[in-house]
Amino acid sequence: MKNLELINILTAGRALENDLKEKIRKIIANINKLSGNIINFEDFDMEEILAWGY
């Protein structure tokens, strides 16, 4: 039973991480739209940003 609980926790964690990534992508898209694409967010490493928490 403990293995199943761990799998469920890990799955929920991945779902939350993916949700957060999607929200960040939408925020970046909105910033790009509002700024006239003057900031190239393709230069930013999404994984590194998430790892540092900002």
C-alpha positions as CSV (number, residue, x, y, z in Angstrom):
1,M,0.0,0.0,0.0
2,K,2.9,2.4,0.7
3,N,4.2,2.1,-2.8
4,L,0.8,3.0,-4.2
5,E,0.6,6.0,-1.9
6,L,4.0,7.1,-3.0
7,I,3.1,6.8,-6.7
8,N,0.0,8.8,-6.1
9,I,2.0,11.5,-4.3
10,L,4.5,11.7,-7.1
11,T,1.8,11.8,-9.8
12,A,0.1,14.6,-8.0
13,G,3.4,16.5,-7.7
14,R,4.1,16.1,-11.4
15,A,0.6,17.4,-12.2
16,L,1.1,20.4,-10.0
17,E,4.5,21.1,-11.6
18,N,3.0,20.8,-15.1
19,D,0.2,23.2,-14.1
20,L,2.7,25.7,-12.7
21,K,4.8,25.5,-15.9
22,E,1.7,26.1,-18.0
23,K,0.7,29.1,-15.9
24,I,4.2,30.5,-16.2
25,R,4.1,30.1,-20.0
26,K,0.8,32.0,-20.1
27,I,2.2,34.8,-18.0
28,I,5.3,35.0,-20.3
29,A,3.1,35.0,-23.4
30,N,1.0,37.9,-21.9
31,I,4.1,39.8,-21.0
32,N,5.5,39.3,-24.5
33,K,2.2,40.5,-26.0
34,L,2.0,43.6,-23.9
35,S,5.6,44.5,-24.3
36,G,5.6,44.0,-28.1
37,N,8.0,41.1,-27.7
38,I,10.9,43.2,-26.6
39,I,12.0,40.5,-24.1
40,N,13.1,37.2,-25.6
41,F,11.9,34.7,-23.1
42,E,13.2,31.9,-25.2
43,D,16.6,32.7,-23.6
44,F,15.3,31.8,-20.1
45,D,15.6,28.2,-18.8
46,M,12.2,27.2,-17.5
47,E,13.6,24.3,-15.5
48,E,16.2,26.5,-13.8
49,I,13.6,29.2,-13.0
50,L,11.3,26.5,-11.4
51,A,14.2,25.0,-9.5
52,W,15.0,28.4,-7.9
53,G,11.4,29.2,-7.3
54,Y,11.2,32.3,-9.4
